Amino acid sequence: MEKIHLTVETKIVDSEGSEDTIEFATEGKIISKNGKTYIYYNESEISGMEGCLTTLRIDDSETLIMKRYGSNSMELLFREGNTHEDNYRTPYGIFDIIAKTKKLQMEYDGNKSGSILVEYDLEVVGLVNSYNIIKIKFQ
């Protein structure tokens, strides 16, 4: 497992058109095993998920799985055109979520450097709908 530096930018547009952008830099780790690449990093206070560990699993050039562990936990599978349903576990309860991937672009040179772009619609059932863009750069 090797150390990497990441920048994470998340843009959220709610159903009424209000935009919020969160950006932070952090240290993380990367490892490749069994044909998959794993990236681990801790969320920051800025993201509202302080104390959570995020794991990104790049299965191939078309599939990304994001898992969050800690006070907030969930799993999202991103593949263009795919809809993924899961539970979002928070200190306030468990919520059903539905993520519809609009765009997924990943570049990885196999040597600790790359970028990930994900655009998706997210519904926290009965609470909120949003359009989300996540940009991650690592090296």
MDAnalysis code that builds the backbone (N, CA, C; Angstrom):
import MDAnalysis as mda
import numpy as np

u = mda.Universe.empty(417, n_residues=139, atom_resindex=np.repeat(np.arange(139), 3), trajectory=True)
u.add_TopologyAttr("name", ["N", "CA", "C"] * 139)
u.add_TopologyAttr("resid", np.arange(1, 140))
u.add_TopologyAttr("resname", ["MET", "GLU", "LYS", "ILE", "HIS", "LEU", "THR", "VAL", "GLU", "THR", "LYS", "ILE", "VAL", "ASP", "SER", "GLU", "GLY", "SER", "GLU", "ASP", "THR", "ILE", "GLU", "PHE", "ALA", "THR", "GLU", "GLY", "LYS", "ILE", "ILE", "SER", "LYS", "ASN", "GLY", "LYS", "THR", "TYR", "ILE", "TYR", "TYR", "ASN", "GLU", "SER", "GLU", "ILE", "SER", "GLY", "MET", "GLU", "GLY", "CYS", "LEU", "THR", "THR", "LEU", "ARG", "ILE", "ASP", "ASP", "SER", "GLU", "THR", "LEU", "ILE", "MET", "LYS", "ARG", "TYR", "GLY", "SER", "ASN", "SER", "MET", "GLU", "LEU", "LEU", "PHE", "ARG", "GLU", "GLY", "ASN", "THR", "HIS", "GLU", "ASP", "ASN", "TYR", "ARG", "THR", "PRO", "TYR", "GLY", "ILE", "PHE", "ASP", "ILE", "ILE", "ALA", "LYS", "THR", "LYS", "LYS", "LEU", "GLN", "MET", "GLU", "TYR", "ASP", "GLY", "ASN", "LYS", "SER", "GLY", "SER", "ILE", "LEU", "VAL", "GLU", "TYR", "ASP", "LEU", "GLU", "VAL", "VAL", "GLY", "LEU", "VAL", "ASN", "SER", "TYR", "ASN", "ILE", "ILE", "LYS", "ILE", "LYS", "PHE", "GLN"])
u.atoms.positions = np.array([
    [0.854, -1.168, 0.000],
    [0.000, 0.000, 0.000],
    [0.903, 1.235, 0.000],
    [0.626, 2.148, -0.921],
    [1.445, 3.347, -1.049],
    [0.622, 4.588, -0.724],
    [1.300, 5.593, -0.183],
    [0.631, 6.853, 0.141],
    [0.431, 7.683, -1.122],
    [-0.703, 8.397, -1.152],
    [-1.001, 9.310, -2.256],
    [-1.601, 10.597, -1.698],
    [-1.603, 11.621, -2.508],
    [-2.250, 12.886, -2.183],
    [-3.495, 12.998, -3.066],
    [-4.639, 13.375, -2.462],
    [-5.892, 13.494, -3.208],
    [-6.484, 14.885, -3.054],
    [-7.135, 15.331, -4.129],
    [-8.018, 16.488, -4.030],
    [-9.405, 15.986, -4.418],
    [-10.384, 16.348, -3.615],
    [-11.750, 15.894, -3.817],
    [-12.642, 17.125, -3.918],
    [-13.354, 17.237, -5.031],
    [-14.301, 18.332, -5.226],
    [-15.670, 17.737, -5.502],
    [-16.648, 18.157, -4.716],
    [-18.016, 17.677, -4.881],
    [-18.936, 18.864, -5.097],
    [-19.695, 18.809, -6.162],
    [-20.688, 19.850, -6.450],
    [-22.056, 19.193, -6.358],
    [-22.943, 19.830, -5.586],
    [-24.294, 19.313, -5.389],
    [-25.284, 20.385, -5.831],
    [-26.189, 20.007, -6.736],
    [-27.246, 20.911, -7.188],
    [-28.565, 20.295, -6.755],
    [-29.288, 20.997, -5.871],
    [-30.545, 20.432, -5.389],
    [-31.659, 20.625, -6.409],
    [-32.824, 20.080, -6.107],
    [-33.947, 20.087, -7.052],
    [-34.458, 21.492, -7.353],
    [-34.076, 22.473, -6.534],
    [-34.486, 23.855, -6.770],
    [-33.404, 24.678, -7.454],
    [-32.275, 24.033, -7.791],
    [-31.212, 24.715, -8.512],
    [-30.139, 25.345, -7.653],
    [-30.246, 25.227, -6.341],
    [-29.198, 25.761, -5.464],
    [-27.963, 24.873, -5.545],
    [-26.789, 25.505, -5.667],
    [-25.532, 24.775, -5.800],
    [-24.681, 24.920, -4.555],
    [-23.982, 23.845, -4.214],
    [-23.028, 23.851, -3.115],
    [-21.805, 23.079, -3.582],
    [-20.632, 23.657, -3.416],
    [-19.391, 22.987, -3.803],
    [-18.503, 22.826, -2.577],
    [-18.000, 21.625, -2.397],
    [-17.113, 21.295, -1.288],
    [-15.813, 20.788, -1.897],
    [-14.690, 21.323, -1.434],
    [-13.394, 20.891, -1.957],
    [-12.424, 20.750, -0.802],
    [-11.673, 19.651, -0.805],
    [-10.643, 19.484, 0.206],
    [-9.516, 18.616, -0.335],
    [-8.368, 18.716, 0.310],
    [-7.198, 17.909, -0.034],
    [-6.880, 17.023, 1.167],
    [-6.418, 15.825, 0.899],
    [-6.122, 14.885, 1.976],
    [-5.072, 13.878, 1.520],
    [-4.550, 13.158, 2.471],
    [-3.647, 12.052, 2.165],
    [-4.473, 10.777, 2.147],
    [-4.032, 9.833, 1.350],
    [-4.723, 8.563, 1.270],
    [-3.742, 7.454, 0.952],
    [-4.294, 6.303, 0.624],
    [-3.474, 5.145, 0.268],
    [-4.067, 4.482, -0.957],
    [-3.192, 3.859, -1.739],
    [-3.632, 3.149, -2.946],
    [-2.963, 1.787, -2.983],
    [-3.704, 0.808, -3.447],
    [-3.161, -0.536, -3.603],
    [-3.889, -1.212, -4.764],
    [-3.176, -2.020, -5.510],
    [-3.783, -2.824, -6.569],
    [-3.642, -4.288, -6.187],
    [-4.757, -5.011, -6.290],
    [-4.715, -6.454, -6.040],
    [-5.860, -7.128, -6.779],
    [-5.586, -8.317, -7.271],
    [-6.578, -9.116, -8.007],
    [-7.222, -8.345, -9.148],
    [-6.438, -7.503, -9.849],
    [-6.935, -6.771, -11.000],
    [-7.794, -5.559, -10.671],
    [-7.890, -5.223, -9.391],
    [-8.675, -4.069, -8.967],
    [-7.759, -3.079, -8.242],
    [-8.128, -1.800, -8.287],
    [-7.371, -0.769, -7.587],
    [-8.244, -0.199, -6.485],
    [-7.660, -0.071, -5.301],
    [-8.371, 0.450, -4.144],
    [-7.702, 1.744, -3.682],
    [-8.520, 2.759, -3.428],
    [-8.046, 4.032, -2.894],
    [-8.794, 4.265, -1.589],
    [-8.042, 4.592, -0.536],
    [-8.628, 4.838, 0.787],
    [-8.289, 6.252, 1.230],
    [-9.274, 6.963, 1.777],
    [-8.995, 8.261, 2.387],
    [-10.054, 8.582, 3.437],
    [-9.675, 9.419, 4.389],
    [-10.599, 9.859, 5.436],
    [-11.299, 11.125, 4.984],
    [-12.599, 11.175, 5.231],
    [-13.378, 12.369, 4.923],
    [-12.974, 13.488, 5.878],
    [-13.276, 14.715, 5.487],
    [-12.916, 15.857, 6.328],
    [-14.161, 16.468, 6.956],
    [-13.941, 17.347, 7.892],
    [-15.032, 18.083, 8.522],
    [-15.801, 18.892, 7.484],
    [-15.070, 19.396, 6.463],
    [-15.675, 20.200, 5.404],
    [-16.758, 19.415, 4.656],
    [-16.523, 18.120, 4.452],
    [-17.480, 17.297, 3.706],
    [-18.715, 16.953, 4.531],
    [-18.644, 17.235, 5.832],
    [-19.760, 16.887, 6.706],
    [-19.742, 15.434, 7.124],
    [-18.676, 14.731, 6.788],
    [-18.573, 13.312, 7.127],
    [-17.284, 13.002, 7.871],
    [-16.879, 13.918, 8.741],
    [-15.669, 13.715, 9.531],
    [-15.777, 12.394, 10.284],
    [-14.697, 11.639, 10.309],
    [-14.694, 10.354, 10.986],
    [-15.080, 9.197, 10.090],
    [-15.384, 9.474, 8.823],
    [-15.726, 8.413, 7.868],
    [-14.523, 8.074, 6.999],
    [-14.376, 6.808, 6.704],
    [-13.370, 6.333, 5.761],
    [-14.074, 6.066, 4.437],
    [-13.533, 6.613, 3.349],
    [-14.071, 6.350, 2.020],
    [-13.127, 5.419, 1.286],
    [-13.691, 4.390, 0.671],
    [-12.940, 3.454, -0.156],
    [-13.486, 3.531, -1.574],
    [-12.599, 3.727, -2.535],
    [-12.964, 3.691, -3.945],
    [-12.366, 2.428, -4.532],
    [-13.183, 1.637, -5.188],
    [-12.692, 0.424, -5.838],
    [-12.919, 0.560, -7.333],
    [-11.825, 0.600, -8.069],
    [-11.892, 0.662, -9.528],
    [-11.806, -0.768, -10.028],
    [-12.932, -1.291, -10.508],
    [-12.973, -2.672, -10.995],
    [-12.408, -2.774, -12.405],
    [-12.755, -1.812, -13.236],
    [-12.307, -1.768, -14.627],
    [-12.527, -0.336, -15.089],
    [-12.397, -0.081, -16.369],
    [-12.534, 1.297, -16.857],
    [-13.981, 1.795, -16.835],
    [-14.926, 0.909, -16.499],
    [-16.342, 1.288, -16.546],
    [-17.063, 1.178, -15.215],
    [-16.389, 0.721, -14.153],
    [-17.066, 0.482, -12.887],
    [-16.269, 1.035, -11.711],
    [-16.954, 1.838, -10.888],
    [-16.374, 2.387, -9.667],
    [-17.340, 2.112, -8.523],
    [-16.816, 1.599, -7.421],
    [-17.634, 1.378, -6.230],
    [-17.087, 2.266, -5.119],
    [-17.965, 3.090, -4.549],
    [-17.595, 3.967, -3.440],
    [-18.284, 3.453, -2.183],
    [-17.485, 3.181, -1.151],
    [-18.034, 2.756, 0.134],
    [-17.586, 3.747, 1.191],
    [-18.499, 4.080, 2.071],
    [-18.173, 4.941, 3.210],
    [-18.472, 4.157, 4.477],
    [-17.520, 4.237, 5.424],
    [-17.642, 3.551, 6.702],
    [-17.510, 4.578, 7.818],
    [-18.223, 4.379, 8.904],
    [-18.119, 5.277, 10.045],
    [-19.486, 5.721, 10.498],
    [-19.569, 6.971, 10.981],
    [-20.847, 7.483, 11.485],
    [-21.901, 7.537, 10.384],
    [-21.458, 7.764, 9.144],
    [-22.334, 7.668, 7.971],
    [-21.776, 6.549, 7.106],
    [-22.607, 5.624, 6.699],
    [-22.099, 4.544, 5.855],
    [-23.068, 4.248, 4.714],
    [-22.477, 3.894, 3.562],
    [-23.264, 3.562, 2.379],
    [-22.335, 2.969, 1.334],
    [-22.944, 2.432, 0.283],
    [-22.195, 1.937, -0.868],
    [-22.903, 2.411, -2.129],
    [-22.122, 2.974, -3.049],
    [-22.664, 3.391, -4.340],
    [-21.860, 2.721, -5.445],
    [-22.559, 2.141, -6.407],
    [-21.918, 1.551, -7.574],
    [-22.182, 2.482, -8.743],
    [-21.089, 2.948, -9.366],
    [-21.210, 3.855, -10.508],
    [-20.802, 3.139, -11.790],
    [-21.712, 3.146, -12.756],
    [-21.473, 2.648, -14.108],
    [-22.438, 3.436, -14.985],
    [-21.936, 4.041, -16.049],
    [-22.791, 4.900, -16.877],
    [-24.089, 4.196, -17.234],
    [-25.213, 4.897, -17.005],
    [-26.532, 4.354, -17.318],
    [-27.095, 3.438, -16.253],
    [-26.315, 3.164, -15.204],
    [-26.730, 2.230, -14.153],
    [-27.485, 2.947, -13.028],
    [-28.467, 2.256, -12.464],
    [-29.154, 2.729, -11.263],
    [-28.809, 1.780, -10.129],
    [-28.400, 2.365, -8.998],
    [-27.990, 1.567, -7.834],
    [-28.790, 2.010, -6.611],
    [-29.331, 1.043, -5.874],
    [-30.087, 1.336, -4.658],
    [-29.344, 0.766, -3.452],
    [-29.363, 1.516, -2.348],
    [-28.701, 1.066, -1.126],
    [-29.342, 1.768, 0.068],
    [-28.831, 1.499, 1.240],
    [-29.233, 2.194, 2.458],
    [-28.134, 3.160, 2.855],
    [-28.525, 4.318, 3.337],
    [-27.600, 5.320, 3.843],
    [-27.807, 5.348, 5.355],
    [-26.804, 4.875, 6.094],
    [-26.911, 4.776, 7.542],
    [-26.269, 5.998, 8.188],
    [-27.036, 6.719, 8.990],
    [-26.561, 7.933, 9.649],
    [-26.909, 7.854, 11.139],
    [-26.352, 8.759, 11.937],
    [-26.743, 8.793, 13.353],
    [-28.235, 9.127, 13.534],
    [-28.876, 9.637, 12.478],
    [-30.282, 10.048, 12.551],
    [-31.244, 9.000, 12.012],
    [-30.709, 7.901, 11.524],
    [-31.560, 6.843, 10.995],
    [-31.012, 6.268, 9.701],
    [-31.749, 5.338, 9.150],
    [-31.370, 4.666, 7.904],
    [-32.317, 5.138, 6.809],
    [-31.736, 5.565, 5.680],
    [-32.524, 6.099, 4.575],
    [-32.235, 5.303, 3.307],
    [-33.258, 5.099, 2.487],
    [-33.076, 4.466, 1.182],
    [-32.520, 5.508, 0.220],
    [-31.521, 5.108, -0.570],
    [-30.960, 6.007, -1.572],
    [-30.954, 5.327, -2.933],
    [-31.095, 6.157, -3.969],
    [-31.056, 5.679, -5.348],
    [-30.106, 6.594, -6.111],
    [-29.075, 5.998, -6.716],
    [-28.102, 6.767, -7.498],
    [-28.174, 6.318, -8.958],
    [-28.319, 7.299, -9.861],
    [-28.359, 7.022, -11.299],
    [-27.138, 7.687, -11.931],
    [-26.216, 6.870, -12.409],
    [-24.967, 7.385, -12.973],
    [-25.208, 7.948, -14.369],
    [-24.852, 9.214, -14.559],
    [-24.974, 9.881, -15.850],
    [-23.661, 9.789, -16.626],
    [-22.525, 9.941, -15.914],
    [-21.221, 9.963, -16.570],
    [-20.176, 9.424, -15.607],
    [-19.256, 8.619, -16.133],
    [-18.133, 8.120, -15.354],
    [-16.905, 8.126, -16.250],
    [-15.885, 8.875, -15.824],
    [-14.606, 8.903, -16.542],
    [-13.501, 8.658, -15.534],
    [-12.636, 7.705, -15.839],
    [-11.515, 7.403, -14.953],
    [-10.249, 7.300, -15.770],
    [-9.214, 7.936, -15.277],
    [-7.893, 7.826, -15.878],
    [-6.944, 7.396, -14.776],
    [-6.200, 6.335, -15.031],
    [-5.252, 5.816, -14.042],
    [-4.064, 5.248, -14.785],
    [-2.877, 5.719, -14.441],
    [-1.683, 5.284, -15.164],
    [-1.066, 4.015, -14.582],
    [-1.689, 3.456, -13.545],
    [-1.156, 2.247, -12.927],
    [0.013, 2.537, -12.004],
    [0.333, 3.818, -11.826],
    [1.496, 4.194, -11.032],
    [1.150, 5.315, -10.058],
    [0.070, 5.160, -9.306],
    [-0.347, 6.072, -8.244],
    [-0.900, 7.405, -8.707],
    [-1.141, 7.612, -9.973],
    [-1.604, 8.914, -10.448],
    [-2.822, 8.741, -11.345],
    [-3.824, 9.612, -11.133],
    [-5.001, 9.513, -11.983],
    [-6.088, 10.477, -11.567],
    [-7.260, 10.306, -12.199],
    [-8.401, 11.154, -11.890],
    [-9.691, 10.375, -12.104],
    [-10.714, 10.827, -11.387],
    [-12.040, 10.214, -11.465],
    [-13.064, 11.335, -11.565],
    [-14.001, 11.192, -12.473],
    [-15.115, 12.126, -12.605],
    [-16.397, 11.303, -12.619],
    [-17.313, 11.633, -11.706],
    [-18.603, 10.951, -11.652],
    [-19.698, 12.008, -11.617],
    [-20.685, 11.865, -12.484],
    [-21.872, 12.717, -12.465],
    [-23.067, 11.788, -12.274],
    [-23.904, 12.116, -11.274],
    [-25.029, 11.231, -10.981],
    [-26.161, 11.971, -10.297],
    [-27.369, 11.432, -10.475],
    [-28.540, 11.899, -9.747],
    [-28.634, 11.062, -8.483],
    [-28.920, 11.722, -7.361],
    [-29.059, 11.015, -6.098],
    [-30.396, 11.367, -5.466],
    [-31.122, 10.330, -5.086],
    [-32.374, 10.533, -4.367],
    [-32.254, 9.879, -3.005],
    [-32.441, 10.675, -1.960],
    [-32.629, 10.136, -0.616],
    [-34.149, 10.068, -0.497],
    [-34.676, 8.859, -0.613],
    [-36.109, 8.645, -0.800],
    [-36.928, 9.372, 0.269],
    [-37.844, 10.195, -0.225],
    [-38.740, 10.934, 0.646],
    [-38.148, 12.203, 1.235],
    [-36.861, 12.475, 0.948],
    [-36.223, 13.648, 1.552],
    [-35.680, 14.646, 0.535],
    [-34.809, 14.194, -0.353],
    [-34.115, 15.137, -1.226],
    [-33.691, 14.464, -2.532],
    [-33.678, 15.265, -3.596],
    [-33.135, 14.854, -4.891],
    [-32.038, 15.843, -5.240],
    [-30.949, 15.344, -5.806],
    [-29.869, 16.249, -6.206],
    [-29.105, 15.675, -7.390],
    [-28.427, 16.575, -8.096],
    [-27.498, 16.213, -9.161],
    [-26.114, 16.452, -8.589],
    [-25.227, 15.471, -8.697],
    [-23.932, 15.532, -8.041],
    [-22.799, 15.310, -9.032],
    [-21.729, 16.034, -8.825],
    [-20.508, 15.851, -9.612],
    [-19.356, 15.697, -8.623],
    [-18.641, 14.593, -8.731],
    [-17.468, 14.367, -7.883],
    [-16.249, 14.312, -8.801],
    [-15.231, 15.124, -8.478],
    [-13.957, 15.120, -9.206],
    [-12.868, 14.780, -8.189],
    [-12.137, 13.718, -8.463],
    [-11.053, 13.297, -7.584],
    [-9.776, 13.203, -8.413],
    [-8.730, 13.833, -7.931],
    [-7.409, 13.712, -8.545],
    [-6.476, 13.133, -7.492],
    [-5.627, 12.211, -7.913],
    [-4.704, 11.593, -6.964],
    [-3.338, 11.389, -7.616],
    [-2.325, 11.472, -6.748],
    [-0.943, 11.242, -7.201],
    [-0.057, 10.912, -6.033],
])
